[in-house]
């Protein structure tokens, strides 16, 4: 996960290669275990506020950024409206 996400997401945000919890086989967990500094989390939050744009470049699709910014309740409601 880290190797795929780093050049497309973390590097453009100025985030040093993060550590990600992995299985004994070396596979990133993906859903949890990501270690970032507070400034790194703030950059990611700013990316979401800017709807996936960072310094004039689109790092996330607009829809992905919108969904990531929803609360769990709103996300479940959104899913039910799409089904």
Steps between C-alpha positions, in 0.01 A plus 500: 500500500774744596700440182192562283372801693832674563577647156136588425382631836753531781795639303304787336367593847857519631451200728810288565456129431254395772507177694204270464427202722547177307429132537774247581516440123581869444162599353375846606177484700354787296200575723696599811852530637616804302739717703510870407609814682246765599615735219465212252143436615429873465626493139273207423207683662575808292502281188148384588385858566634593157301211350804303388703790359850581629704791364298502177530125443224243549622226737158345572189480288243754620253224592765311700592812695131574564431150629812499720374818663165351601429375849431128534126567534496724191703243304253222587210725400677586173551129428130426557401777258726354230365144529 
